[in-house]
């Protein structure tokens, strides 16, 4: 799958850099200013902070594993890890399930940049999976 390495590695790196940057900013703000975000009934601010840190670490590990396996040519495994990692960006949109965060515009925007990073990763995974599913030498026939 030379095409995945040649055409896919640079876009994947770009998406991952963007994703790590935006999620690190958002999750860090989420921890530091947890009280500014809508609270889930029954979960204290301290508990929420710990859960955010744990989620960030777990999701990021999946991203690292996905990137590592992509470099090693283990493409299907890499794509599975990368899809799990994409949840780090989609989870940010979960704030709206509880309420609208009352935070400064820059930090509010990171909710959307996280989601954009996740969608970009989905697009990349879809592209890569479509390349993996191609049958070499197949000729289309018409009836």
Steps between C-alpha positions, in 0.01 A plus 500: 500500500757753387217741419400519865853582602574738214172690487368444850781564742525879461124561533482264798782686672328833436167377634663349808702814576185712470301255710759476776531879510128573518411219739791580731384861519136409551552220749751708700251786521231248591711386795624841614162671467272200555251706701435718192362204305153351543504246779349154492278447799665276757854549369707751693745740340801310635370171368429660162856633486645154566272344237605759240869434566449123479297529180763721341781257587310191384387658171847638430656157555266365231619778269865417562433129443314579178781715368762240598311220326447715192876552477551125534255423221241341728233707334175340616616496860622860466167615360313336787720676756462830316120469503508452876733799530255712301257468789717748690372771266142382490484473879556876520164557332345309790499825697189597308313196631513656846484870414685777323836575662538858624863540401700755296465479121847354441433206731149460363650475151720208609186290539443544126865462400506171692197382304658618173816303581291191566315539170827551313630178654182318396547626144860379504404157637228470235748589227760253630244221545376552144858456376541182704179355358607537139559176316819528293451430133121489524326606182149638509258330265178644365189299426 
